[in-house]
Amino acid sequence: MERDELHDRIRRLLFASPALARAFARGDFRSVFRGKGIEFDSLREYYPEDDARLVDWSATARLGKPFVRTYREDRSLTVFLVVDVSPSMDQGSGTLSKLDEAVLVSSLVAYAAQLRGLPVGCLLFADGIKRSLPPRRGKAHALAVASCASATARGGGQRSTDPGPAARNPSDGRPTDLALALRTVSQVLKRRSLVLILSDFRAEAWARPLGELARKHDAVAVRISDRSDLELPRAGSFFAADPETGAQAWLPLGSPAYRERWRSGGRARRKADLEACARARVSVLEIGTEEDPALKLLEFFERRRAR
């Protein structure tokens, strides 16, 4: 996605989405980072308009009247985006590819973070570390973070909208190194941060580094998917190349049995990813290329606040 197209789509997401527009008006979206970004401040007496969930029942029982806990925002919270720009992220069966969706999500998060005055940074990876921006505050830096993934991806081949022939966007065989990206982030970030990993998780040996990252930071796995992960066209047959390994295979799309094996394989990968994240105690946000990233982000962080 080109820079101007990216900016235009972000503007439309911000202002054409009724739910997001209302959230910005109330300030809700700008407080999505409050889950780990607040610290206990003091106790005060309960007022009728207070949220009952903030009542400190120990203090209430001890003092004989209701008291609530008050919090102050931790302005030192850092937001860090880990974005997958590997060949498999070029996959997309509709208007957007997985990478396009990841760029939109990272742009919205970066914009929300700068509205809260929080530093935001990013790291882009594929078969190695492609680019990184250290966490900083300010609108200009948030825009740089938003544009980073799009600019890097434009140098790496053409978009694939289907399983495609082997000649489209072939890989040199080097696998996506998500594990390296996670270990690098663990080493680079010294203070506890909110880390969002945006990927389709088509990589190996990333579960342990993810668990190690989650022990030091508030990690969120943003699993980007596409309809073609589970469903293939019902007609045609041709050679195709795996975008990650370059391995070629014959795809008999007219075969119901083959399409069912493809569907079963996609479901198995999803189940394995979710189980690995659960073992690492990492929250998962699943976003498809046909879904509104703004609404998905709002719903996810609303659930976090409710917990």
C-alpha positions in Angstrom: 0.0 0.0 0.0 1.4 3.4 -1.0 2.0 6.1 1.6 -0.8 8.4 0.3 -3.2 5.5 0.1 -2.3 4.4 3.6 -2.9 7.9 5.0 -6.2 8.1 3.2 -7.4 4.8 4.5 -6.3 5.7 8.1 -8.3 8.9 7.9 -11.3 7.1 6.7 -11.0 4.5 9.4 -10.7 7.3 12.0 -13.7 9.4 10.9 -15.9 7.1 8.8 -16.2 4.4 11.5 -19.1 5.6 13.8 -17.9 3.5 16.7 -14.4 4.9 16.5 -15.6 8.4 16.0 -17.7 8.2 19.1 -14.8 6.6 21.0 -12.4 9.5 20.0 -15.1 12.0 21.1 -15.3 10.4 24.5 -11.6 9.8 24.8 -12.1 6.0 25.1 -9.8 5.0 22.4 -7.0 7.1 23.8 -7.2 5.2 27.1 -6.8 1.7 25.7 -3.4 1.5 27.3 -4.7 1.9 30.8 -4.7 -1.8 31.6 -1.0 -2.0 32.6 -0.4 1.8 32.5 -1.9 2.8 35.8 -0.6 2.7 39.4 -2.5 2.8 42.7 -2.6 6.3 44.1 -4.9 6.5 47.2 -8.2 5.7 48.8 -11.2 8.1 49.0 -14.8 7.9 50.1 -17.3 6.4 47.6 -19.6 8.6 45.6 -22.8 7.4 43.9 -21.4 8.0 40.4 -18.3 5.9 41.1 -17.7 2.5 39.5 -18.6 -0.2 42.0 -15.7 -2.3 40.7 -13.3 0.2 42.2 -14.6 -0.3 45.8 -11.9 -1.5 48.2 -13.7 -4.0 50.2 -11.0 -4.4 52.8 -10.9 -0.7 53.6 -14.7 -0.5 53.5 -15.0 -3.3 56.1 -12.2 -1.8 58.2 -13.5 1.8 58.3 -17.2 1.1 58.3 -18.1 3.0 55.1 -17.4 2.5 51.4 -14.0 3.6 50.0 -12.8 3.4 46.4 -9.3 3.0 45.0 -7.9 5.9 42.8 -5.2 5.5 40.3 -2.8 7.7 38.5 -1.7 7.1 34.9 1.8 5.8 34.4 3.2 8.2 31.8 6.3 6.1 31.4 4.4 3.2 29.6 6.0 2.4 26.2 4.1 1.0 23.3 6.1 -1.2 20.9 5.0 -2.8 17.7 6.6 -5.9 16.2 5.5 -6.2 12.6 5.9 -9.2 10.3 6.8 -8.1 6.7 7.7 -11.6 5.4 6.4 -12.9 2.1 3.5 -14.8 3.6 2.1 -11.5 4.8 1.6 -10.5 1.1 -1.3 -13.0 1.0 -4.7 -11.5 0.5 -7.9 -12.8 -1.2 -9.7 -9.4 -1.1 -8.9 -5.7 -1.2 -6.2 -5.9 1.5 -3.3 -8.2 2.1 -2.3 -9.4 5.6 0.5 -6.8 5.5 -2.0 -4.1 4.6 -4.1 -5.0 7.6 -1.0 -5.1 9.9 0.0 -1.6 8.7 -3.5 -0.3 9.4 -3.5 -1.8 12.9 0.0 -0.5 13.7 -1.0 3.0 12.4 -4.1 3.1 14.6 -2.1 2.0 17.7 0.7 4.5 17.0 -1.9 7.3 16.6 -3.7 6.4 19.8 -0.4 6.2 21.7 0.7 9.7 20.6 -2.6 11.1 21.6 -1.9 9.8 25.1 1.6 11.2 25.0 3.1 7.8 25.2 6.4 6.8 23.4 5.8 4.3 20.6 8.4 2.4 18.6 8.5 -0.5 16.2 10.6 -3.4 14.8 10.0 -5.0 11.4 11.2 -8.5 10.6 11.1 -11.2 8.0 14.0 -13.7 7.7 15.9 -11.2 9.9 15.5 -7.8 11.4 14.6 -5.4 8.6 14.2 -2.1 10.4 13.5 -0.6 13.8 12.5 2.7 15.3 13.2 3.4 19.0 10.3 4.5 21.2 9.7 8.2 21.1 6.9 10.6 21.7 5.3 13.0 19.2 3.0 13.1 16.2 5.9 13.1 13.7 7.4 9.9 15.2 4.0 8.2 15.3 3.6 9.0 11.6 7.0 7.5 10.9 6.0 4.3 12.8 2.8 4.2 10.8 4.6 4.5 7.5 7.5 2.2 8.4 6.0 -1.2 7.6 4.4 0.1 4.3 7.7 1.6 3.1 9.7 -1.5 3.9 7.2 -3.8 2.3 7.3 -1.8 -1.0 10.9 -2.8 -1.5 10.1 -6.5 -1.1 8.1 -7.8 -4.0 4.6 -7.8 -5.4 1.4 -8.5 -3.6 0.0 -12.0 -3.9 -3.8 -12.1 -4.0 -4.1 -15.9 -4.3 -2.0 -19.1 -4.0 -0.7 -18.0 -7.4 1.9 -19.4 -9.8 5.4 -20.1 -8.7 6.8 -17.1 -10.5 4.9 -14.7 -8.2 7.0 -13.3 -5.3 9.2 -16.4 -4.9 11.1 -16.8 -1.7 14.9 -17.5 -1.4 14.1 -20.2 1.1 15.0 -18.4 4.3 12.2 -18.9 6.8 10.6 -16.1 8.8 12.5 -15.6 12.0 9.9 -14.5 14.5 11.9 -16.0 17.3 14.8 -13.6 16.5 12.5 -10.6 16.5 11.0 -11.6 19.9 14.5 -12.1 21.5 15.7 -8.7 20.0 12.7 -6.9 21.6 13.4 -8.5 24.9 16.9 -7.3 24.8 16.1 -3.8 23.5 13.3 -2.8 25.8 14.5 -2.2 29.3 11.3 -1.0 30.9 8.0 -2.8 31.0 6.1 -2.1 27.8 3.0 -3.0 25.9 4.3 -5.1 23.0 2.0 -5.9 20.1 3.2 -8.7 17.8 1.5 -8.4 14.4 2.0 -11.5 12.3 0.4 -14.5 10.7 2.8 -16.6 12.9 3.9 -18.7 10.0 7.3 -19.3 11.6 9.0 -21.9 13.7 10.3 -22.1 17.3 8.7 -18.8 18.5 6.7 -20.1 21.4 9.5 -20.1 24.0 10.9 -16.6 23.1 7.3 -15.3 23.2 6.9 -16.7 26.8 10.2 -15.1 27.8 9.0 -11.7 26.4 5.7 -12.0 28.2 7.4 -12.5 31.5 9.0 -9.0 31.2 6.3 -7.1 29.2 2.6 -7.0 28.5 2.6 -8.9 25.2 -0.4 -9.1 22.8 -0.3 -11.5 19.8 -2.2 -9.8 17.0 -2.8 -12.8 14.6 -3.5 -11.5 11.1 -5.5 -14.0 8.9 -7.0 -14.1 5.5 -9.9 -16.1 4.1 -7.5 -18.1 1.9 -5.9 -19.6 5.0 -9.0 -21.8 5.2 -10.8 -21.6 1.8 -9.5 -22.1 -1.7 -11.2 -21.4 -5.1 -13.3 -24.3 -6.2 -11.9 -24.6 -9.7 -8.6 -24.6 -11.5 -5.2 -26.3 -10.9 -1.6 -25.0 -11.1 1.8 -25.0 -9.6 2.3 -22.7 -6.6 5.2 -21.7 -4.4 5.2 -21.5 -0.7 6.0 -17.8 0.0 8.1 -18.7 3.0 10.2 -21.7 1.7 9.9 -21.4 -2.0 8.8 -25.1 -2.2 6.6 -25.7 -5.2 3.5 -27.9 -5.2 0.6 -28.8 -7.5 -2.7 -27.4 -6.3 -5.7 -29.4 -7.6 -8.3 -26.8 -6.6 -11.1 -28.7 -8.2 -10.7 -31.6 -5.7 -13.0 -31.4 -2.7 -10.7 -33.7 -0.8 -7.7 -31.4 -1.4 -9.7 -28.3 -0.3 -10.7 -30.1 2.9 -7.1 -31.0 3.7 -6.2 -27.3 3.1 -9.0 -26.3 5.5 -8.0 -28.8 8.1 -4.4 -27.7 7.9 -5.4 -24.0 8.4 -7.5 -24.9 11.4 -4.7 -27.0 12.9 -2.2 -24.1 12.5 -4.6 -21.7 14.2 -5.2 -24.1 17.1 -1.5 -24.6 17.6 -0.9 -20.8 17.5 -3.6 -20.2 20.1 -2.4 -23.0 22.4 1.2 -21.7 22.2 0.0 -18.2 23.2 -2.1 -19.6 26.0 0.9 -21.5 27.4 2.9 -18.2 27.2 0.0 -16.4 28.9 -0.2 -13.9 26.1 -3.5 -12.4 25.0 -4.5 -13.0 21.4 -6.4 -10.5 19.1 -7.4 -12.2 15.8 -8.0 -9.9 12.8 -9.0 -10.9 9.3 -8.2 -8.9 6.2 -11.9 -8.3 5.6 -12.5 -6.9 9.2 -12.5 -3.4 10.5 -9.2 -3.0 12.5 -10.5 -0.1 14.5 -13.5 -2.0 15.7 -11.5 -5.0 16.5 -9.0 -3.0 18.5 -11.8 -1.2 20.4 -13.5 -4.5 21.3 -10.3 -6.1 22.4 -9.2 -3.3 24.7 -12.7 -2.9 26.1 -12.6 -6.6 27.1 -9.2 -6.0 28.8 -10.6 -3.0 30.7 -13.6 -5.0 31.8 -11.3 -7.7 33.2 
